[in-house]
Amino acid sequence: MAQFRDAAQQRQTETGTETDQEPLGAARPVDQQLVSESDDILDEIDSVLEENAEDYVRGFVQKGGQ
């Protein structure tokens, strides 16, 4: 049993501890232009689906009971 604990401690020492890692609050800054472009694309997809939802669903309906 002591053998397994020693191996676990060895791995923890090799990989570092949680304090060596970047804190959770230190996130990268958000690229607002990228966020805006992504929102625009999603809005366009939503509007197309709102207009053509019935046609979109018909493409998946089985014909002839198959």
PyMOL Python script that loads the backbone (N, CA, C, O; Angstrom):
from pymol import cmd

cmd.read_pdbstr("""\
ATOM      1  N   MET A   1       0.822  -1.190   0.000  1.00  0.00           N
ATOM      2  CA  MET A   1       0.000   0.000   0.000  1.00  0.00           C
ATOM      3  C   MET A   1       0.864   1.252   0.000  1.00  0.00           C
ATOM      4  O   MET A   1       0.571   2.194  -0.736  1.00  0.00           O
ATOM      5  N   ALA A   2       1.876   1.285   0.771  1.00  0.00           N
ATOM      6  CA  ALA A   2       2.749   2.457   0.822  1.00  0.00           C
ATOM      7  C   ALA A   2       3.376   2.707  -0.542  1.00  0.00           C
ATOM      8  O   ALA A   2       3.675   3.844  -0.908  1.00  0.00           O
ATOM      9  N   GLN A   3       3.567   1.637  -1.276  1.00  0.00           N
ATOM     10  CA  GLN A   3       4.148   1.728  -2.605  1.00  0.00           C
ATOM     11  C   GLN A   3       3.242   2.572  -3.527  1.00  0.00           C
ATOM     12  O   GLN A   3       3.741   3.392  -4.298  1.00  0.00           O
ATOM     13  N   PHE A   4       1.923   2.372  -3.448  1.00  0.00           N
ATOM     14  CA  PHE A   4       0.986   3.116  -4.284  1.00  0.00           C
ATOM     15  C   PHE A   4       0.927   4.587  -3.874  1.00  0.00           C
ATOM     16  O   PHE A   4       0.848   5.473  -4.726  1.00  0.00           O
ATOM     17  N   ARG A   5       0.966   4.841  -2.559  1.00  0.00           N
ATOM     18  CA  ARG A   5       0.950   6.223  -2.094  1.00  0.00           C
ATOM     19  C   ARG A   5       2.194   6.965  -2.544  1.00  0.00           C
ATOM     20  O   ARG A   5       2.119   8.128  -2.940  1.00  0.00           O
ATOM     21  N   ASP A   6       3.336   6.301  -2.485  1.00  0.00           N
ATOM     22  CA  ASP A   6       4.584   6.930  -2.915  1.00  0.00           C
ATOM     23  C   ASP A   6       4.538   7.261  -4.405  1.00  0.00           C
ATOM     24  O   ASP A   6       5.018   8.315  -4.822  1.00  0.00           O
ATOM     25  N   ALA A   7       3.964   6.368  -5.205  1.00  0.00           N
ATOM     26  CA  ALA A   7       3.866   6.608  -6.642  1.00  0.00           C
ATOM     27  C   ALA A   7       2.936   7.785  -6.921  1.00  0.00           C
ATOM     28  O   ALA A   7       3.216   8.599  -7.801  1.00  0.00           O
ATOM     29  N   ALA A   8       1.830   7.883  -6.179  1.00  0.00           N
ATOM     30  CA  ALA A   8       0.889   8.985  -6.365  1.00  0.00           C
ATOM     31  C   ALA A   8       1.534  10.305  -5.981  1.00  0.00           C
ATOM     32  O   ALA A   8       1.344  11.309  -6.666  1.00  0.00           O
ATOM     33  N   GLN A   9       2.287  10.314  -4.903  1.00  0.00           N
ATOM     34  CA  GLN A   9       2.968  11.534  -4.484  1.00  0.00           C
ATOM     35  C   GLN A   9       4.034  11.917  -5.502  1.00  0.00           C
ATOM     36  O   GLN A   9       4.244  13.100  -5.767  1.00  0.00           O
ATOM     37  N   GLN A  10       4.696  10.938  -6.064  1.00  0.00           N
ATOM     38  CA  GLN A  10       5.727  11.195  -7.070  1.00  0.00           C
ATOM     39  C   GLN A  10       5.096  11.863  -8.303  1.00  0.00           C
ATOM     40  O   GLN A  10       5.635  12.836  -8.829  1.00  0.00           O
ATOM     41  N   ARG A  11       3.954  11.332  -8.757  1.00  0.00           N
ATOM     42  CA  ARG A  11       3.286  11.915  -9.927  1.00  0.00           C
ATOM     43  C   ARG A  11       2.835  13.340  -9.635  1.00  0.00           C
ATOM     44  O   ARG A  11       2.963  14.220 -10.486  1.00  0.00           O
ATOM     45  N   GLN A  12       2.307  13.572  -8.437  1.00  0.00           N
ATOM     46  CA  GLN A  12       1.841  14.906  -8.086  1.00  0.00           C
ATOM     47  C   GLN A  12       3.016  15.883  -8.068  1.00  0.00           C
ATOM     48  O   GLN A  12       2.872  17.029  -8.492  1.00  0.00           O
ATOM     49  N   THR A  13       4.158  15.446  -7.589  1.00  0.00           N
ATOM     50  CA  THR A  13       5.345  16.288  -7.552  1.00  0.00           C
ATOM     51  C   THR A  13       5.821  16.588  -8.965  1.00  0.00           C
ATOM     52  O   THR A  13       6.240  17.710  -9.249  1.00  0.00           O
ATOM     53  N   GLU A  14       5.764  15.599  -9.859  1.00  0.00           N
ATOM     54  CA  GLU A  14       6.224  15.790 -11.229  1.00  0.00           C
ATOM     55  C   GLU A  14       5.303  16.718 -12.008  1.00  0.00           C
ATOM     56  O   GLU A  14       5.779  17.551 -12.780  1.00  0.00           O
ATOM     57  N   THR A  15       3.996  16.591 -11.821  1.00  0.00           N
ATOM     58  CA  THR A  15       3.043  17.394 -12.589  1.00  0.00           C
ATOM     59  C   THR A  15       2.789  18.742 -11.946  1.00  0.00           C
ATOM     60  O   THR A  15       2.243  19.629 -12.601  1.00  0.00           O
ATOM     61  N   GLY A  16       3.150  18.925 -10.734  1.00  0.00           N
ATOM     62  CA  GLY A  16       2.919  20.187 -10.039  1.00  0.00           C
ATOM     63  C   GLY A  16       1.651  20.117  -9.220  1.00  0.00           C
ATOM     64  O   GLY A  16       0.899  19.144  -9.279  1.00  0.00           O
ATOM     65  N   THR A  17       1.432  21.159  -8.463  1.00  0.00           N
ATOM     66  CA  THR A  17       0.244  21.206  -7.634  1.00  0.00           C
ATOM     67  C   THR A  17      -0.746  22.190  -8.224  1.00  0.00           C
ATOM     68  O   THR A  17      -0.446  22.863  -9.211  1.00  0.00           O
ATOM     69  N   GLU A  18      -1.905  22.279  -7.636  1.00  0.00           N
ATOM     70  CA  GLU A  18      -2.941  23.183  -8.135  1.00  0.00           C
ATOM     71  C   GLU A  18      -2.510  24.641  -8.046  1.00  0.00           C
ATOM     72  O   GLU A  18      -2.960  25.464  -8.844  1.00  0.00           O
ATOM     73  N   THR A  19      -1.657  24.971  -7.101  1.00  0.00           N
ATOM     74  CA  THR A  19      -1.227  26.357  -6.951  1.00  0.00           C
ATOM     75  C   THR A  19      -0.301  26.779  -8.080  1.00  0.00           C
ATOM     76  O   THR A  19      -0.132  27.976  -8.313  1.00  0.00           O
ATOM     77  N   ASP A  20       0.308  25.822  -8.792  1.00  0.00           N
ATOM     78  CA  ASP A  20       1.170  26.139  -9.922  1.00  0.00           C
ATOM     79  C   ASP A  20       0.365  26.520 -11.158  1.00  0.00           C
ATOM     80  O   ASP A  20       0.891  27.153 -12.073  1.00  0.00           O
ATOM     81  N   GLN A  21      -0.891  26.140 -11.185  1.00  0.00           N
ATOM     82  CA  GLN A  21      -1.720  26.391 -12.352  1.00  0.00           C
ATOM     83  C   GLN A  21      -2.296  27.802 -12.312  1.00  0.00           C
ATOM     84  O   GLN A  21      -2.309  28.461 -11.273  1.00  0.00           O
ATOM     85  N   GLU A  22      -2.773  28.246 -13.475  1.00  0.00           N
ATOM     86  CA  GLU A  22      -3.364  29.568 -13.592  1.00  0.00           C
ATOM     87  C   GLU A  22      -4.664  29.630 -12.799  1.00  0.00           C
ATOM     88  O   GLU A  22      -5.471  28.704 -12.883  1.00  0.00           O
ATOM     89  N   PRO A  23      -4.888  30.680 -12.042  1.00  0.00           N
ATOM     90  CA  PRO A  23      -6.124  30.793 -11.266  1.00  0.00           C
ATOM     91  C   PRO A  23      -7.351  30.830 -12.178  1.00  0.00           C
ATOM     92  O   PRO A  23      -7.254  31.248 -13.332  1.00  0.00           O
ATOM     93  N   LEU A  24      -8.495  30.398 -11.669  1.00  0.00           N
ATOM     94  CA  LEU A  24      -9.715  30.335 -12.460  1.00  0.00           C
ATOM     95  C   LEU A  24     -10.163  31.699 -12.954  1.00  0.00           C
ATOM     96  O   LEU A  24     -10.704  31.804 -14.055  1.00  0.00           O
ATOM     97  N   GLY A  25      -9.958  32.714 -12.191  1.00  0.00           N
ATOM     98  CA  GLY A  25     -10.406  34.050 -12.555  1.00  0.00           C
ATOM     99  C   GLY A  25      -9.564  34.709 -13.642  1.00  0.00           C
ATOM    100  O   GLY A  25      -9.959  35.748 -14.170  1.00  0.00           O
ATOM    101  N   ALA A  26      -8.439  34.145 -13.982  1.00  0.00           N
ATOM    102  CA  ALA A  26      -7.531  34.749 -14.951  1.00  0.00           C
ATOM    103  C   ALA A  26      -7.814  34.204 -16.345  1.00  0.00           C
ATOM    104  O   ALA A  26      -7.001  33.465 -16.900  1.00  0.00           O
ATOM    105  N   ALA A  27      -8.948  34.560 -16.905  1.00  0.00           N
ATOM    106  CA  ALA A  27      -9.313  34.110 -18.244  1.00  0.00           C
ATOM    107  C   ALA A  27      -8.744  35.071 -19.278  1.00  0.00           C
ATOM    108  O   ALA A  27      -8.422  36.221 -18.980  1.00  0.00           O
ATOM    109  N   ARG A  28      -8.630  34.565 -20.506  1.00  0.00           N
ATOM    110  CA  ARG A  28      -8.147  35.420 -21.585  1.00  0.00           C
ATOM    111  C   ARG A  28      -9.208  36.468 -21.926  1.00  0.00           C
ATOM    112  O   ARG A  28     -10.402  36.221 -21.759  1.00  0.00           O
ATOM    113  N   PRO A  29      -8.778  37.622 -22.398  1.00  0.00           N
ATOM    114  CA  PRO A  29      -9.763  38.638 -22.785  1.00  0.00           C
ATOM    115  C   PRO A  29     -10.587  38.155 -23.970  1.00  0.00           C
ATOM    116  O   PRO A  29     -10.088  37.432 -24.832  1.00  0.00           O
ATOM    117  N   VAL A  30     -11.843  38.557 -24.007  1.00  0.00           N
ATOM    118  CA  VAL A  30     -12.762  38.142 -25.049  1.00  0.00           C
ATOM    119  C   VAL A  30     -12.654  39.097 -26.228  1.00  0.00           C
ATOM    120  O   VAL A  30     -12.663  40.316 -26.054  1.00  0.00           O
ATOM    121  N   ASP A  31     -12.553  38.538 -27.422  1.00  0.00           N
ATOM    122  CA  ASP A  31     -12.518  39.339 -28.638  1.00  0.00           C
ATOM    123  C   ASP A  31     -13.948  39.713 -28.993  1.00  0.00           C
ATOM    124  O   ASP A  31     -14.700  38.892 -29.518  1.00  0.00           O
ATOM    125  N   GLN A  32     -14.319  40.947 -28.707  1.00  0.00           N
ATOM    126  CA  GLN A  32     -15.706  41.390 -28.889  1.00  0.00           C
ATOM    127  C   GLN A  32     -16.136  41.349 -30.349  1.00  0.00           C
ATOM    128  O   GLN A  32     -17.310  41.117 -30.635  1.00  0.00           O
ATOM    129  N   GLN A  33     -15.217  41.566 -31.269  1.00  0.00           N
ATOM    130  CA  GLN A  33     -15.569  41.509 -32.685  1.00  0.00           C
ATOM    131  C   GLN A  33     -15.948  40.085 -33.075  1.00  0.00           C
ATOM    132  O   GLN A  33     -16.903  39.880 -33.824  1.00  0.00           O
ATOM    133  N   LEU A  34     -15.218  39.117 -32.580  1.00  0.00           N
ATOM    134  CA  LEU A  34     -15.523  37.713 -32.860  1.00  0.00           C
ATOM    135  C   LEU A  34     -16.873  37.329 -32.267  1.00  0.00           C
ATOM    136  O   LEU A  34     -17.654  36.618 -32.900  1.00  0.00           O
ATOM    137  N   VAL A  35     -17.142  37.791 -31.074  1.00  0.00           N
ATOM    138  CA  VAL A  35     -18.427  37.513 -30.423  1.00  0.00           C
ATOM    139  C   VAL A  35     -19.559  38.126 -31.237  1.00  0.00           C
ATOM    140  O   VAL A  35     -20.592  37.490 -31.445  1.00  0.00           O
ATOM    141  N   SER A  36     -19.369  39.345 -31.692  1.00  0.00           N
ATOM    142  CA  SER A  36     -20.386  40.030 -32.484  1.00  0.00           C
ATOM    143  C   SER A  36     -20.641  39.305 -33.804  1.00  0.00           C
ATOM    144  O   SER A  36     -21.792  39.129 -34.206  1.00  0.00           O
ATOM    145  N   GLU A  37     -19.572  38.884 -34.478  1.00  0.00           N
ATOM    146  CA  GLU A  37     -19.717  38.160 -35.744  1.00  0.00           C
ATOM    147  C   GLU A  37     -20.440  36.831 -35.537  1.00  0.00           C
ATOM    148  O   GLU A  37     -21.286  36.450 -36.346  1.00  0.00           O
ATOM    149  N   SER A  38     -20.108  36.127 -34.457  1.00  0.00           N
ATOM    150  CA  SER A  38     -20.758  34.849 -34.157  1.00  0.00           C
ATOM    151  C   SER A  38     -22.238  35.050 -33.871  1.00  0.00           C
ATOM    152  O   SER A  38     -23.069  34.261 -34.321  1.00  0.00           O
ATOM    153  N   ASP A  39     -22.575  36.091 -33.132  1.00  0.00           N
ATOM    154  CA  ASP A  39     -23.976  36.403 -32.843  1.00  0.00           C
ATOM    155  C   ASP A  39     -24.742  36.724 -34.123  1.00  0.00           C
ATOM    156  O   ASP A  39     -25.886  36.302 -34.290  1.00  0.00           O
ATOM    157  N   ASP A  40     -24.107  37.472 -35.024  1.00  0.00           N
ATOM    158  CA  ASP A  40     -24.750  37.812 -36.296  1.00  0.00           C
ATOM    159  C   ASP A  40     -25.043  36.563 -37.119  1.00  0.00           C
ATOM    160  O   ASP A  40     -26.114  36.443 -37.713  1.00  0.00           O
ATOM    161  N   ILE A  41     -24.099  35.643 -37.152  1.00  0.00           N
ATOM    162  CA  ILE A  41     -24.294  34.395 -37.899  1.00  0.00           C
ATOM    163  C   ILE A  41     -25.422  33.578 -37.287  1.00  0.00           C
ATOM    164  O   ILE A  41     -26.260  33.041 -38.011  1.00  0.00           O
ATOM    165  N   LEU A  42     -25.453  33.481 -35.974  1.00  0.00           N
ATOM    166  CA  LEU A  42     -26.524  32.731 -35.306  1.00  0.00           C
ATOM    167  C   LEU A  42     -27.883  33.384 -35.521  1.00  0.00           C
ATOM    168  O   LEU A  42     -28.884  32.688 -35.689  1.00  0.00           O
ATOM    169  N   ASP A  43     -27.927  34.706 -35.517  1.00  0.00           N
ATOM    170  CA  ASP A  43     -29.189  35.408 -35.787  1.00  0.00           C
ATOM    171  C   ASP A  43     -29.673  35.142 -37.206  1.00  0.00           C
ATOM    172  O   ASP A  43     -30.870  34.976 -37.437  1.00  0.00           O
ATOM    173  N   GLU A  44     -28.744  35.102 -38.154  1.00  0.00           N
ATOM    174  CA  GLU A  44     -29.120  34.820 -39.540  1.00  0.00           C
ATOM    175  C   GLU A  44     -29.665  33.399 -39.681  1.00  0.00           C
ATOM    176  O   GLU A  44     -30.650  33.178 -40.385  1.00  0.00           O
ATOM    177  N   ILE A  45     -29.034  32.451 -39.024  1.00  0.00           N
ATOM    178  CA  ILE A  45     -29.516  31.064 -39.047  1.00  0.00           C
ATOM    179  C   ILE A  45     -30.910  30.982 -38.446  1.00  0.00           C
ATOM    180  O   ILE A  45     -31.788  30.318 -38.999  1.00  0.00           O
ATOM    181  N   ASP A  46     -31.120  31.649 -37.321  1.00  0.00           N
ATOM    182  CA  ASP A  46     -32.440  31.656 -36.679  1.00  0.00           C
ATOM    183  C   ASP A  46     -33.512  32.227 -37.612  1.00  0.00           C
ATOM    184  O   ASP A  46     -34.607  31.674 -37.715  1.00  0.00           O
ATOM    185  N   SER A  47     -33.201  33.317 -38.280  1.00  0.00           N
ATOM    186  CA  SER A  47     -34.199  33.938 -39.159  1.00  0.00           C
ATOM    187  C   SER A  47     -34.521  33.046 -40.346  1.00  0.00           C
ATOM    188  O   SER A  47     -35.677  32.972 -40.763  1.00  0.00           O
ATOM    189  N   VAL A  48     -33.521  32.368 -40.901  1.00  0.00           N
ATOM    190  CA  VAL A  48     -33.772  31.450 -42.019  1.00  0.00           C
ATOM    191  C   VAL A  48     -34.638  30.289 -41.560  1.00  0.00           C
ATOM    192  O   VAL A  48     -35.559  29.884 -42.269  1.00  0.00           O
ATOM    193  N   LEU A  49     -34.354  29.754 -40.392  1.00  0.00           N
ATOM    194  CA  LEU A  49     -35.155  28.637 -39.883  1.00  0.00           C
ATOM    195  C   LEU A  49     -36.578  29.074 -39.548  1.00  0.00           C
ATOM    196  O   LEU A  49     -37.516  28.295 -39.716  1.00  0.00           O
ATOM    197  N   GLU A  50     -36.750  30.301 -39.079  1.00  0.00           N
ATOM    198  CA  GLU A  50     -38.098  30.797 -38.785  1.00  0.00           C
ATOM    199  C   GLU A  50     -38.923  30.904 -40.062  1.00  0.00           C
ATOM    200  O   GLU A  50     -40.110  30.579 -40.069  1.00  0.00           O
ATOM    201  N   GLU A  51     -38.293  31.358 -41.136  1.00  0.00           N
ATOM    202  CA  GLU A  51     -38.994  31.532 -42.400  1.00  0.00           C
ATOM    203  C   GLU A  51     -39.247  30.201 -43.096  1.00  0.00           C
ATOM    204  O   GLU A  51     -40.303  30.008 -43.697  1.00  0.00           O
ATOM    205  N   ASN A  52     -38.305  29.297 -43.023  1.00  0.00           N
ATOM    206  CA  ASN A  52     -38.374  28.062 -43.793  1.00  0.00           C
ATOM    207  C   ASN A  52     -38.483  26.822 -42.912  1.00  0.00           C
ATOM    208  O   ASN A  52     -38.098  25.734 -43.340  1.00  0.00           O
ATOM    209  N   ALA A  53     -38.988  26.962 -41.715  1.00  0.00           N
ATOM    210  CA  ALA A  53     -39.031  25.828 -40.789  1.00  0.00           C
ATOM    211  C   ALA A  53     -39.876  24.695 -41.337  1.00  0.00           C
ATOM    212  O   ALA A  53     -39.498  23.529 -41.223  1.00  0.00           O
ATOM    213  N   GLU A  54     -41.019  25.023 -41.931  1.00  0.00           N
ATOM    214  CA  GLU A  54     -41.907  23.980 -42.444  1.00  0.00           C
ATOM    215  C   GLU A  54     -41.219  23.211 -43.577  1.00  0.00           C
ATOM    216  O   GLU A  54     -41.291  21.983 -43.622  1.00  0.00           O
ATOM    217  N   ASP A  55     -40.561  23.919 -44.482  1.00  0.00           N
ATOM    218  CA  ASP A  55     -39.840  23.260 -45.568  1.00  0.00           C
ATOM    219  C   ASP A  55     -38.687  22.424 -45.026  1.00  0.00           C
ATOM    220  O   ASP A  55     -38.405  21.338 -45.531  1.00  0.00           O
ATOM    221  N   TYR A  56     -38.038  22.929 -44.015  1.00  0.00           N
ATOM    222  CA  TYR A  56     -36.917  22.215 -43.405  1.00  0.00           C
ATOM    223  C   TYR A  56     -37.388  20.902 -42.802  1.00  0.00           C
ATOM    224  O   TYR A  56     -36.742  19.868 -42.972  1.00  0.00           O
ATOM    225  N   VAL A  57     -38.511  20.943 -42.097  1.00  0.00           N
ATOM    226  CA  VAL A  57     -39.034  19.737 -41.455  1.00  0.00           C
ATOM    227  C   VAL A  57     -39.536  18.750 -42.505  1.00  0.00           C
ATOM    228  O   VAL A  57     -39.364  17.541 -42.346  1.00  0.00           O
ATOM    229  N   ARG A  58     -40.145  19.241 -43.558  1.00  0.00           N
ATOM    230  CA  ARG A  58     -40.636  18.348 -44.621  1.00  0.00           C
ATOM    231  C   ARG A  58     -39.516  17.512 -45.214  1.00  0.00           C
ATOM    232  O   ARG A  58     -39.754  16.390 -45.661  1.00  0.00           O
ATOM    233  N   GLY A  59     -38.332  18.026 -45.225  1.00  0.00           N
ATOM    234  CA  GLY A  59     -37.186  17.281 -45.750  1.00  0.00           C
ATOM    235  C   GLY A  59     -36.879  16.031 -44.947  1.00  0.00           C
ATOM    236  O   GLY A  59     -36.200  15.131 -45.442  1.00  0.00           O
ATOM    237  N   PHE A  60     -37.365  15.959 -43.726  1.00  0.00           N
ATOM    238  CA  PHE A  60     -37.098  14.807 -42.874  1.00  0.00           C
ATOM    239  C   PHE A  60     -38.296  13.881 -42.723  1.00  0.00           C
ATOM    240  O   PHE A  60     -38.173  12.794 -42.159  1.00  0.00           O
ATOM    241  N   VAL A  61     -39.451  14.300 -43.222  1.00  0.00           N
ATOM    242  CA  VAL A  61     -40.656  13.490 -43.103  1.00  0.00           C
ATOM    243  C   VAL A  61     -40.576  12.360 -44.124  1.00  0.00           C
ATOM    244  O   VAL A  61     -40.261  12.582 -45.293  1.00  0.00           O
ATOM    245  N   GLN A  62     -40.865  11.152 -43.664  1.00  0.00           N
ATOM    246  CA  GLN A  62     -40.830   9.992 -44.551  1.00  0.00           C
ATOM    247  C   GLN A  62     -42.066   9.984 -45.424  1.00  0.00           C
ATOM    248  O   GLN A  62     -43.176  10.245 -44.960  1.00  0.00           O
ATOM    249  N   LYS A  63     -41.861   9.681 -46.683  1.00  0.00           N
ATOM    250  CA  LYS A  63     -42.971   9.653 -47.619  1.00  0.00           C
ATOM    251  C   LYS A  63     -43.429   8.216 -47.826  1.00  0.00           C
ATOM    252  O   LYS A  63     -42.613   7.296 -47.871  1.00  0.00           O
ATOM    253  N   GLY A  64     -44.727   8.032 -47.949  1.00  0.00           N
ATOM    254  CA  GLY A  64     -45.265   6.704 -48.212  1.00  0.00           C
ATOM    255  C   GLY A  64     -45.201   5.786 -47.012  1.00  0.00           C
ATOM    256  O   GLY A  64     -45.259   4.567 -47.168  1.00  0.00           O
ATOM    257  N   GLY A  65     -45.082   6.339 -45.820  1.00  0.00           N
ATOM    258  CA  GLY A  65     -45.059   5.514 -44.613  1.00  0.00           C
ATOM    259  C   GLY A  65     -43.775   4.726 -44.430  1.00  0.00           C
ATOM    260  O   GLY A  65     -43.742   3.766 -43.660  1.00  0.00           O
ATOM    261  N   GLN A  66     -42.745   5.109 -45.111  1.00  0.00           N
ATOM    262  CA  GLN A  66     -41.472   4.376 -45.001  1.00  0.00           C
ATOM    263  C   GLN A  66     -40.612   4.940 -43.896  1.00  0.00           C
ATOM    264  O   GLN A  66     -39.508   4.448 -43.661  1.00  0.00           O
TER     265      GLN A  66
END
""", "prot")
cmd.dss("prot")
cmd.show_as("cartoon", "prot")
cmd.util.cbc("prot")
cmd.orient("prot")
